[in-house]
Amino acid sequence: MNFLQFIIFVLIPSGIISAIVGSLVTYFSNKNLDFQRRIMERRKEVYTKVHELFKGLYSTATPEKRSETIEEALKYYREIQIWGSDKVIRKFTMFLKAVDIKNKIPQQDRDCIYKEFIIAIRQDLLGKTGLSKDEIEVYGKII
């Protein structure tokens, strides 16, 4: 086997196979990354809407606004059940129970549960957070 035959029968086919395999690996890894990116974008959108919705739970909100907010929160809870991480779902469930007037949860406990929910969201979206519950401020009174 001379050098030309070696190139034709060994190097060219192995180069073509390597290019095909490399292309397939790249395609599937990019597809997976795109899927993960879309999930994180959706989570970010839902978490932001839920957090914005909380303004209707503060003492400055009218009773009608509070009622609307609770109704909307249940709608977003269904979205969080689909898109949220397990920890965020658990913390949001706890928060909904805490803001339910029938449960008569003390204000300090409500604030703590709210802070835990925020930390869970940050951990989900950012992968980690350096903030503790003590560093997150609650301005106003969640009733």
Order of alpha helices (4+ residues) and beta strands (2+ residues): alpha-alpha-alpha-alpha-alpha
